[in-house]
Amino acid sequence: MKKASIKYLFERNKTFYFRMSIPPAKRADFKKREFVESLGTRSLEEAITLLESKTQFYLAKLAGIETDDSVAALRVYSRKGISSEPSGHELDHCGLDEGEACG
């Protein structure tokens, strides 16, 4: 049975991801066609919970509102159960392309 479609959410290899198309007029600014980021969960319920903050974060980026990527990265660390604050070096190596947010 096919699952109902939820805007910006897709599943790959049993893991849920956020995906948002970048409007053509903004693609040159971001040097890509879409934002894609793992939500780090196999649970649909958890993915739906995380989806709202991801959606707001990337809509703000598209609107040109400054976002604090380090705060987003801290959310990832706390979700993974890491209690200490990551250093700048760890934030630089969060597994995403340059310029993408960790969280």
Backbone atoms as SQL, in Angstrom:
CREATE TABLE atoms (id INTEGER PRIMARY KEY, chain TEXT, resi INTEGER, resn TEXT, atom TEXT, x REAL, y REAL, z REAL);
INSERT INTO atoms VALUES
  (1, 'A', 1, 'MET', 'N', 0.832, -1.176, 0.000),
  (2, 'A', 1, 'MET', 'CA', 0.000, 0.000, 0.000),
  (3, 'A', 1, 'MET', 'C', 0.883, 1.249, 0.000),
  (4, 'A', 2, 'LYS', 'N', 0.519, 2.225, -0.801),
  (5, 'A', 2, 'LYS', 'CA', 1.279, 3.456, -0.902),
  (6, 'A', 2, 'LYS', 'C', 0.969, 4.380, 0.276),
  (7, 'A', 3, 'LYS', 'N', 2.022, 4.981, 0.848),
  (8, 'A', 3, 'LYS', 'CA', 1.842, 5.907, 1.967),
  (9, 'A', 3, 'LYS', 'C', 1.337, 7.248, 1.461),
  (10, 'A', 4, 'ALA', 'N', 0.606, 7.934, 2.314),
  (11, 'A', 4, 'ALA', 'CA', 0.145, 9.280, 1.986),
  (12, 'A', 4, 'ALA', 'C', 1.352, 10.209, 1.905),
  (13, 'A', 5, 'SER', 'N', 1.282, 11.160, 1.015),
  (14, 'A', 5, 'SER', 'CA', 2.386, 12.091, 0.822),
  (15, 'A', 5, 'SER', 'C', 2.308, 13.230, 1.842),
  (16, 'A', 6, 'ILE', 'N', 3.432, 13.506, 2.490),
  (17, 'A', 6, 'ILE', 'CA', 3.537, 14.616, 3.424),
  (18, 'A', 6, 'ILE', 'C', 4.562, 15.574, 2.836),
  (19, 'A', 7, 'LYS', 'N', 4.175, 16.830, 2.676),
  (20, 'A', 7, 'LYS', 'CA', 5.034, 17.822, 2.040),
  (21, 'A', 7, 'LYS', 'C', 6.390, 17.881, 2.721),
  (22, 'A', 8, 'TYR', 'N', 7.457, 17.846, 1.909),
  (23, 'A', 8, 'TYR', 'CA', 8.866, 17.939, 2.312),
  (24, 'A', 8, 'TYR', 'C', 9.416, 16.673, 2.973),
  (25, 'A', 9, 'LEU', 'N', 8.655, 15.607, 3.051),
  (26, 'A', 9, 'LEU', 'CA', 9.114, 14.388, 3.710),
  (27, 'A', 9, 'LEU', 'C', 9.206, 13.254, 2.709),
  (28, 'A', 10, 'PHE', 'N', 10.345, 12.540, 2.720),
  (29, 'A', 10, 'PHE', 'CA', 10.447, 11.328, 1.922),
  (30, 'A', 10, 'PHE', 'C', 11.308, 10.317, 2.646),
  (31, 'A', 11, 'GLU', 'N', 11.186, 9.078, 2.231),
  (32, 'A', 11, 'GLU', 'CA', 11.894, 7.981, 2.873),
  (33, 'A', 11, 'GLU', 'C', 12.849, 7.341, 1.872),
  (34, 'A', 12, 'ARG', 'N', 14.073, 7.099, 2.349),
  (35, 'A', 12, 'ARG', 'CA', 15.078, 6.416, 1.536),
  (36, 'A', 12, 'ARG', 'C', 15.804, 5.441, 2.459),
  (37, 'A', 13, 'ASN', 'N', 15.896, 4.196, 2.031),
  (38, 'A', 13, 'ASN', 'CA', 16.554, 3.157, 2.832),
  (39, 'A', 13, 'ASN', 'C', 16.041, 3.117, 4.268),
  (40, 'A', 14, 'LYS', 'N', 14.732, 3.220, 4.418),
  (41, 'A', 14, 'LYS', 'CA', 14.042, 3.151, 5.713),
  (42, 'A', 14, 'LYS', 'C', 14.355, 4.308, 6.662),
  (43, 'A', 15, 'THR', 'N', 14.964, 5.377, 6.146),
  (44, 'A', 15, 'THR', 'CA', 15.255, 6.570, 6.944),
  (45, 'A', 15, 'THR', 'C', 14.498, 7.734, 6.315),
  (46, 'A', 16, 'PHE', 'N', 13.949, 8.595, 7.147),
  (47, 'A', 16, 'PHE', 'CA', 13.184, 9.736, 6.644),
  (48, 'A', 16, 'PHE', 'C', 14.089, 10.942, 6.419),
  (49, 'A', 17, 'TYR', 'N', 13.773, 11.679, 5.360),
  (50, 'A', 17, 'TYR', 'CA', 14.530, 12.852, 4.942),
  (51, 'A', 17, 'TYR', 'C', 13.600, 14.028, 4.717),
  (52, 'A', 18, 'PHE', 'N', 14.168, 15.210, 4.895),
  (53, 'A', 18, 'PHE', 'CA', 13.510, 16.457, 4.540),
  (54, 'A', 18, 'PHE', 'C', 13.996, 16.824, 3.140),
  (55, 'A', 19, 'ARG', 'N', 13.082, 17.225, 2.257),
  (56, 'A', 19, 'ARG', 'CA', 13.474, 17.703, 0.932),
  (57, 'A', 19, 'ARG', 'C', 12.563, 18.852, 0.522),
  (58, 'A', 20, 'MET', 'N', 13.196, 19.983, 0.174),
  (59, 'A', 20, 'MET', 'CA', 12.456, 21.164, -0.264),
  (60, 'A', 20, 'MET', 'C', 13.106, 21.703, -1.530),
  (61, 'A', 21, 'SER', 'N', 12.312, 21.881, -2.553),
  (62, 'A', 21, 'SER', 'CA', 12.802, 22.454, -3.804),
  (63, 'A', 21, 'SER', 'C', 13.083, 23.947, -3.600),
  (64, 'A', 22, 'ILE', 'N', 14.182, 24.398, -4.187),
  (65, 'A', 22, 'ILE', 'CA', 14.536, 25.819, -4.126),
  (66, 'A', 22, 'ILE', 'C', 13.946, 26.487, -5.363),
  (67, 'A', 23, 'PRO', 'N', 13.229, 27.578, -5.200),
  (68, 'A', 23, 'PRO', 'CA', 12.656, 28.260, -6.364),
  (69, 'A', 23, 'PRO', 'C', 13.760, 28.639, -7.362),
  (70, 'A', 24, 'PRO', 'N', 13.471, 28.527, -8.656),
  (71, 'A', 24, 'PRO', 'CA', 14.496, 28.823, -9.679),
  (72, 'A', 24, 'PRO', 'C', 15.204, 30.162, -9.487),
  (73, 'A', 25, 'ALA', 'N', 14.501, 31.179, -9.045),
  (74, 'A', 25, 'ALA', 'CA', 15.115, 32.500, -8.863),
  (75, 'A', 25, 'ALA', 'C', 16.146, 32.517, -7.731),
  (76, 'A', 26, 'LYS', 'N', 16.081, 31.556, -6.815),
  (77, 'A', 26, 'LYS', 'CA', 16.997, 31.506, -5.665),
  (78, 'A', 26, 'LYS', 'C', 18.115, 30.476, -5.831),
  (79, 'A', 27, 'ARG', 'N', 18.042, 29.646, -6.858),
  (80, 'A', 27, 'ARG', 'CA', 19.004, 28.547, -7.010),
  (81, 'A', 27, 'ARG', 'C', 20.440, 29.020, -7.149),
  (82, 'A', 28, 'ALA', 'N', 20.660, 30.122, -7.815),
  (83, 'A', 28, 'ALA', 'CA', 22.022, 30.647, -7.969),
  (84, 'A', 28, 'ALA', 'C', 22.593, 31.065, -6.609),
  (85, 'A', 29, 'ASP', 'N', 21.748, 31.573, -5.730),
  (86, 'A', 29, 'ASP', 'CA', 22.196, 31.981, -4.392),
  (87, 'A', 29, 'ASP', 'C', 22.693, 30.791, -3.578),
  (88, 'A', 30, 'PHE', 'N', 22.015, 29.656, -3.710),
  (89, 'A', 30, 'PHE', 'CA', 22.342, 28.484, -2.905),
  (90, 'A', 30, 'PHE', 'C', 23.188, 27.450, -3.654),
  (91, 'A', 31, 'LYS', 'N', 23.351, 27.647, -4.973),
  (92, 'A', 31, 'LYS', 'CA', 24.146, 26.750, -5.819),
  (93, 'A', 31, 'LYS', 'C', 23.646, 25.301, -5.768),
  (94, 'A', 32, 'LYS', 'N', 22.331, 25.151, -5.684),
  (95, 'A', 32, 'LYS', 'CA', 21.704, 23.827, -5.710),
  (96, 'A', 32, 'LYS', 'C', 20.227, 23.990, -6.043),
  (97, 'A', 33, 'ARG', 'N', 19.578, 22.870, -6.375),
  (98, 'A', 33, 'ARG', 'CA', 18.170, 22.869, -6.771),
  (99, 'A', 33, 'ARG', 'C', 17.220, 22.596, -5.608),
  (100, 'A', 34, 'GLU', 'N', 17.745, 21.948, -4.556),
  (101, 'A', 34, 'GLU', 'CA', 16.886, 21.600, -3.435),
  (102, 'A', 34, 'GLU', 'C', 17.700, 21.437, -2.159),
  (103, 'A', 35, 'PHE', 'N', 17.023, 21.573, -1.038),
  (104, 'A', 35, 'PHE', 'CA', 17.609, 21.267, 0.266),
  (105, 'A', 35, 'PHE', 'C', 17.209, 19.839, 0.588),
  (106, 'A', 36, 'VAL', 'N', 18.181, 18.997, 0.923),
  (107, 'A', 36, 'VAL', 'CA', 17.896, 17.625, 1.333),
  (108, 'A', 36, 'VAL', 'C', 18.703, 17.359, 2.592),
  (109, 'A', 37, 'GLU', 'N', 18.016, 16.843, 3.614),
  (110, 'A', 37, 'GLU', 'CA', 18.693, 16.576, 4.877),
  (111, 'A', 37, 'GLU', 'C', 18.034, 15.388, 5.570),
  (112, 'A', 38, 'SER', 'N', 18.844, 14.483, 6.067),
  (113, 'A', 38, 'SER', 'CA', 18.321, 13.355, 6.819),
  (114, 'A', 38, 'SER', 'C', 17.717, 13.854, 8.126),
  (115, 'A', 39, 'LEU', 'N', 16.596, 13.277, 8.494),
  (116, 'A', 39, 'LEU', 'CA', 15.990, 13.585, 9.784),
  (117, 'A', 39, 'LEU', 'C', 16.522, 12.652, 10.858),
  (118, 'A', 40, 'GLY', 'N', 17.318, 11.677, 10.454),
  (119, 'A', 40, 'GLY', 'CA', 17.995, 10.806, 11.404),
  (120, 'A', 40, 'GLY', 'C', 17.075, 9.854, 12.151),
  (121, 'A', 41, 'THR', 'N', 15.946, 9.501, 11.526),
  (122, 'A', 41, 'THR', 'CA', 15.015, 8.598, 12.193),
  (123, 'A', 41, 'THR', 'C', 14.347, 7.667, 11.186),
  (124, 'A', 42, 'ARG', 'N', 13.948, 6.517, 11.683),
  (125, 'A', 42, 'ARG', 'CA', 13.159, 5.570, 10.897),
  (126, 'A', 42, 'ARG', 'C', 11.693, 5.603, 11.317),
  (127, 'A', 43, 'SER', 'N', 11.401, 6.416, 12.305),
  (128, 'A', 43, 'SER', 'CA', 10.047, 6.526, 12.837),
  (129, 'A', 43, 'SER', 'C', 9.288, 7.646, 12.119),
  (130, 'A', 44, 'LEU', 'N', 8.142, 7.301, 11.541),
  (131, 'A', 44, 'LEU', 'CA', 7.327, 8.312, 10.868),
  (132, 'A', 44, 'LEU', 'C', 6.855, 9.371, 11.858),
  (133, 'A', 45, 'GLU', 'N', 6.457, 8.967, 13.034),
  (134, 'A', 45, 'GLU', 'CA', 5.975, 9.919, 14.031),
  (135, 'A', 45, 'GLU', 'C', 7.063, 10.918, 14.420),
  (136, 'A', 46, 'GLU', 'N', 8.286, 10.430, 14.642),
  (137, 'A', 46, 'GLU', 'CA', 9.386, 11.328, 14.984),
  (138, 'A', 46, 'GLU', 'C', 9.734, 12.234, 13.807),
  (139, 'A', 47, 'ALA', 'N', 9.697, 11.679, 12.595),
  (140, 'A', 47, 'ALA', 'CA', 9.998, 12.477, 11.395),
  (141, 'A', 47, 'ALA', 'C', 9.011, 13.627, 11.246),
  (142, 'A', 48, 'ILE', 'N', 7.748, 13.352, 11.483),
  (143, 'A', 48, 'ILE', 'CA', 6.726, 14.406, 11.385),
  (144, 'A', 48, 'ILE', 'C', 6.977, 15.486, 12.434),
  (145, 'A', 49, 'THR', 'N', 7.393, 15.081, 13.627),
  (146, 'A', 49, 'THR', 'CA', 7.713, 16.044, 14.685),
  (147, 'A', 49, 'THR', 'C', 8.887, 16.930, 14.283),
  (148, 'A', 50, 'LEU', 'N', 9.925, 16.347, 13.692),
  (149, 'A', 50, 'LEU', 'CA', 11.115, 17.097, 13.291),
  (150, 'A', 50, 'LEU', 'C', 10.875, 17.951, 12.050),
  (151, 'A', 51, 'LEU', 'N', 9.917, 17.560, 11.252),
  (152, 'A', 51, 'LEU', 'CA', 9.658, 18.220, 9.974),
  (153, 'A', 51, 'LEU', 'C', 9.301, 19.700, 10.129),
  (154, 'A', 52, 'GLU', 'N', 8.536, 20.050, 11.138),
  (155, 'A', 52, 'GLU', 'CA', 8.117, 21.445, 11.322),
  (156, 'A', 52, 'GLU', 'C', 9.306, 22.381, 11.515),
  (157, 'A', 53, 'SER', 'N', 10.259, 21.996, 12.373),
  (158, 'A', 53, 'SER', 'CA', 11.406, 22.874, 12.600),
  (159, 'A', 53, 'SER', 'C', 12.286, 22.965, 11.357),
  (160, 'A', 54, 'LYS', 'N', 12.438, 21.859, 10.629),
  (161, 'A', 54, 'LYS', 'CA', 13.227, 21.892, 9.384),
  (162, 'A', 54, 'LYS', 'C', 12.564, 22.803, 8.367),
  (163, 'A', 55, 'THR', 'N', 11.249, 22.688, 8.254),
  (164, 'A', 55, 'THR', 'CA', 10.513, 23.509, 7.291),
  (165, 'A', 55, 'THR', 'C', 10.694, 24.989, 7.615),
  (166, 'A', 56, 'GLN', 'N', 10.534, 25.363, 8.873),
  (167, 'A', 56, 'GLN', 'CA', 10.687, 26.762, 9.276),
  (168, 'A', 56, 'GLN', 'C', 12.110, 27.255, 9.042),
  (169, 'A', 57, 'PHE', 'N', 13.097, 26.406, 9.351),
  (170, 'A', 57, 'PHE', 'CA', 14.502, 26.764, 9.165),
  (171, 'A', 57, 'PHE', 'C', 14.796, 27.083, 7.694),
  (172, 'A', 58, 'TYR', 'N', 14.387, 26.191, 6.783),
  (173, 'A', 58, 'TYR', 'CA', 14.702, 26.393, 5.374),
  (174, 'A', 58, 'TYR', 'C', 13.832, 27.459, 4.721),
  (175, 'A', 59, 'LEU', 'N', 12.610, 27.650, 5.177),
  (176, 'A', 59, 'LEU', 'CA', 11.809, 28.769, 4.672),
  (177, 'A', 59, 'LEU', 'C', 12.453, 30.093, 5.065),
  (178, 'A', 60, 'ALA', 'N', 13.012, 30.157, 6.270),
  (179, 'A', 60, 'ALA', 'CA', 13.720, 31.361, 6.702),
  (180, 'A', 60, 'ALA', 'C', 14.957, 31.599, 5.838),
  (181, 'A', 61, 'LYS', 'N', 15.684, 30.535, 5.517),
  (182, 'A', 61, 'LYS', 'CA', 16.857, 30.677, 4.643),
  (183, 'A', 61, 'LYS', 'C', 16.439, 31.228, 3.279),
  (184, 'A', 62, 'LEU', 'N', 15.349, 30.702, 2.729),
  (185, 'A', 62, 'LEU', 'CA', 14.868, 31.174, 1.431),
  (186, 'A', 62, 'LEU', 'C', 14.426, 32.630, 1.488),
  (187, 'A', 63, 'ALA', 'N', 13.885, 33.038, 2.625),
  (188, 'A', 63, 'ALA', 'CA', 13.422, 34.416, 2.789),
  (189, 'A', 63, 'ALA', 'C', 14.578, 35.377, 3.059),
  (190, 'A', 64, 'GLY', 'N', 15.779, 34.826, 3.264),
  (191, 'A', 64, 'GLY', 'CA', 16.937, 35.664, 3.519),
  (192, 'A', 64, 'GLY', 'C', 17.099, 36.052, 4.963),
  (193, 'A', 65, 'ILE', 'N', 16.348, 35.400, 5.840),
  (194, 'A', 65, 'ILE', 'CA', 16.462, 35.677, 7.265),
  (195, 'A', 65, 'ILE', 'C', 17.679, 34.939, 7.795),
  (196, 'A', 66, 'GLU', 'N', 18.519, 35.643, 8.540),
  (197, 'A', 66, 'GLU', 'CA', 19.709, 35.007, 9.104),
  (198, 'A', 66, 'GLU', 'C', 19.288, 33.922, 10.090),
  (199, 'A', 67, 'THR', 'N', 19.901, 32.758, 9.943),
  (200, 'A', 67, 'THR', 'CA', 19.646, 31.664, 10.872),
  (201, 'A', 67, 'THR', 'C', 20.961, 31.291, 11.530),
  (202, 'A', 68, 'ASP', 'N', 20.889, 30.818, 12.736),
  (203, 'A', 68, 'ASP', 'CA', 22.084, 30.426, 13.474),
  (204, 'A', 68, 'ASP', 'C', 22.313, 28.936, 13.279),
  (205, 'A', 69, 'ASP', 'N', 23.198, 28.573, 12.340),
  (206, 'A', 69, 'ASP', 'CA', 23.478, 27.173, 12.030),
  (207, 'A', 69, 'ASP', 'C', 24.025, 26.426, 13.236),
  (208, 'A', 70, 'SER', 'N', 24.748, 27.117, 14.124),
  (209, 'A', 70, 'SER', 'CA', 25.304, 26.427, 15.281),
  (210, 'A', 70, 'SER', 'C', 24.199, 25.974, 16.231),
  (211, 'A', 71, 'VAL', 'N', 23.130, 26.743, 16.339),
  (212, 'A', 71, 'VAL', 'CA', 22.001, 26.332, 17.179),
  (213, 'A', 71, 'VAL', 'C', 21.346, 25.099, 16.575),
  (214, 'A', 72, 'ALA', 'N', 21.203, 25.076, 15.259),
  (215, 'A', 72, 'ALA', 'CA', 20.627, 23.907, 14.601),
  (216, 'A', 72, 'ALA', 'C', 21.507, 22.687, 14.822),
  (217, 'A', 73, 'ALA', 'N', 22.818, 22.865, 14.769),
  (218, 'A', 73, 'ALA', 'CA', 23.735, 21.749, 14.990),
  (219, 'A', 73, 'ALA', 'C', 23.632, 21.241, 16.419),
  (220, 'A', 74, 'LEU', 'N', 23.449, 22.144, 17.366),
  (221, 'A', 74, 'LEU', 'CA', 23.305, 21.723, 18.760),
  (222, 'A', 74, 'LEU', 'C', 22.058, 20.870, 18.952),
  (223, 'A', 75, 'ARG', 'N', 20.993, 21.177, 18.195),
  (224, 'A', 75, 'ARG', 'CA', 19.788, 20.355, 18.275),
  (225, 'A', 75, 'ARG', 'C', 20.085, 18.929, 17.848),
  (226, 'A', 76, 'VAL', 'N', 20.905, 18.753, 16.811),
  (227, 'A', 76, 'VAL', 'CA', 21.273, 17.417, 16.344),
  (228, 'A', 76, 'VAL', 'C', 22.055, 16.693, 17.418),
  (229, 'A', 77, 'TYR', 'N', 23.019, 17.378, 18.032),
  (230, 'A', 77, 'TYR', 'CA', 23.820, 16.748, 19.081),
  (231, 'A', 77, 'TYR', 'C', 22.951, 16.334, 20.253),
  (232, 'A', 78, 'SER', 'N', 22.020, 17.187, 20.669),
  (233, 'A', 78, 'SER', 'CA', 21.183, 16.837, 21.807),
  (234, 'A', 78, 'SER', 'C', 20.229, 15.708, 21.454),
  (235, 'A', 79, 'ARG', 'N', 19.741, 15.658, 20.204),
  (236, 'A', 79, 'ARG', 'CA', 18.854, 14.581, 19.784),
  (237, 'A', 79, 'ARG', 'C', 19.590, 13.245, 19.795),
  (238, 'A', 80, 'LYS', 'N', 20.897, 13.274, 19.531),
  (239, 'A', 80, 'LYS', 'CA', 21.697, 12.050, 19.516),
  (240, 'A', 80, 'LYS', 'C', 22.196, 11.683, 20.908),
  (241, 'A', 81, 'GLY', 'N', 21.830, 12.476, 21.913),
  (242, 'A', 81, 'GLY', 'CA', 22.202, 12.159, 23.279),
  (243, 'A', 81, 'GLY', 'C', 23.595, 12.605, 23.675),
  (244, 'A', 82, 'ILE', 'N', 24.193, 13.514, 22.923),
  (245, 'A', 82, 'ILE', 'CA', 25.519, 14.029, 23.256),
  (246, 'A', 82, 'ILE', 'C', 25.315, 15.264, 24.112),
  (247, 'A', 83, 'SER', 'N', 25.818, 15.212, 25.338),
  (248, 'A', 83, 'SER', 'CA', 25.503, 16.280, 26.279),
  (249, 'A', 83, 'SER', 'C', 26.414, 17.496, 26.159),
  (250, 'A', 84, 'SER', 'N', 27.651, 17.317, 25.722),
  (251, 'A', 84, 'SER', 'CA', 28.546, 18.467, 25.655),
  (252, 'A', 84, 'SER', 'C', 28.338, 19.238, 24.359),
  (253, 'A', 85, 'GLU', 'N', 28.661, 20.519, 24.417),
  (254, 'A', 85, 'GLU', 'CA', 28.524, 21.370, 23.246),
  (255, 'A', 85, 'GLU', 'C', 29.615, 21.024, 22.243),
  (256, 'A', 86, 'PRO', 'N', 29.280, 20.862, 20.952),
  (257, 'A', 86, 'PRO', 'CA', 30.297, 20.541, 19.967),
  (258, 'A', 86, 'PRO', 'C', 31.221, 21.718, 19.724),
  (259, 'A', 87, 'SER', 'N', 32.474, 21.407, 19.418),
  (260, 'A', 87, 'SER', 'CA', 33.410, 22.476, 19.073),
  (261, 'A', 87, 'SER', 'C', 33.135, 22.927, 17.648),
  (262, 'A', 88, 'GLY', 'N', 33.713, 24.034, 17.246),
  (263, 'A', 88, 'GLY', 'CA', 33.567, 24.511, 15.878),
  (264, 'A', 88, 'GLY', 'C', 34.051, 23.492, 14.871),
  (265, 'A', 89, 'HIS', 'N', 35.110, 22.751, 15.242),
  (266, 'A', 89, 'HIS', 'CA', 35.657, 21.726, 14.347),
  (267, 'A', 89, 'HIS', 'C', 34.621, 20.637, 14.084),
  (268, 'A', 90, 'GLU', 'N', 33.909, 20.203, 15.128),
  (269, 'A', 90, 'GLU', 'CA', 32.881, 19.190, 14.953),
  (270, 'A', 90, 'GLU', 'C', 31.737, 19.705, 14.102),
  (271, 'A', 91, 'LEU', 'N', 31.407, 20.988, 14.240),
  (272, 'A', 91, 'LEU', 'CA', 30.347, 21.562, 13.427),
  (273, 'A', 91, 'LEU', 'C', 30.734, 21.597, 11.960),
  (274, 'A', 92, 'ASP', 'N', 32.022, 21.787, 11.675),
  (275, 'A', 92, 'ASP', 'CA', 32.478, 21.825, 10.298),
  (276, 'A', 92, 'ASP', 'C', 32.402, 20.470, 9.623),
  (277, 'A', 93, 'HIS', 'N', 32.345, 19.405, 10.412),
  (278, 'A', 93, 'HIS', 'CA', 32.367, 18.069, 9.850),
  (279, 'A', 93, 'HIS', 'C', 31.100, 17.293, 10.199),
  (280, 'A', 94, 'CYS', 'N', 29.958, 17.920, 10.032),
  (281, 'A', 94, 'CYS', 'CA', 28.703, 17.279, 10.393),
  (282, 'A', 94, 'CYS', 'C', 28.167, 16.410, 9.268),
  (283, 'A', 95, 'GLY', 'N', 28.896, 16.281, 8.159),
  (284, 'A', 95, 'GLY', 'CA', 28.497, 15.381, 7.103),
  (285, 'A', 95, 'GLY', 'C', 27.679, 16.007, 6.000),
  (286, 'A', 96, 'LEU', 'N', 27.617, 17.337, 5.947),
  (287, 'A', 96, 'LEU', 'CA', 26.850, 18.004, 4.917),
  (288, 'A', 96, 'LEU', 'C', 27.790, 18.816, 4.028),
  (289, 'A', 97, 'ASP', 'N', 27.270, 19.214, 2.888),
  (290, 'A', 97, 'ASP', 'CA', 28.043, 20.048, 1.978),
  (291, 'A', 97, 'ASP', 'C', 28.269, 21.410, 2.610),
  (292, 'A', 98, 'GLU', 'N', 29.311, 22.078, 2.161),
  (293, 'A', 98, 'GLU', 'CA', 29.631, 23.394, 2.694),
  (294, 'A', 98, 'GLU', 'C', 28.425, 24.326, 2.525),
  (295, 'A', 99, 'GLY', 'N', 28.114, 25.037, 3.582),
  (296, 'A', 99, 'GLY', 'CA', 27.008, 25.986, 3.540),
  (297, 'A', 99, 'GLY', 'C', 25.681, 25.415, 3.993),
  (298, 'A', 100, 'GLU', 'N', 25.574, 24.107, 4.180),
  (299, 'A', 100, 'GLU', 'CA', 24.339, 23.518, 4.644),
  (300, 'A', 100, 'GLU', 'C', 24.335, 23.457, 6.153),
  (301, 'A', 101, 'ALA', 'N', 23.164, 23.505, 6.715),
  (302, 'A', 101, 'ALA', 'CA', 23.032, 23.444, 8.173),
  (303, 'A', 101, 'ALA', 'C', 23.087, 22.012, 8.649),
  (304, 'A', 102, 'CYS', 'N', 23.623, 21.819, 9.830),
  (305, 'A', 102, 'CYS', 'CA', 23.690, 20.481, 10.419),
  (306, 'A', 102, 'CYS', 'C', 22.346, 20.050, 10.975),
  (307, 'A', 103, 'GLY', 'N', 21.529, 20.943, 11.387),
  (308, 'A', 103, 'GLY', 'CA', 20.311, 20.578, 12.079),
  (309, 'A', 103, 'GLY', 'C', 19.133, 21.057, 11.380);
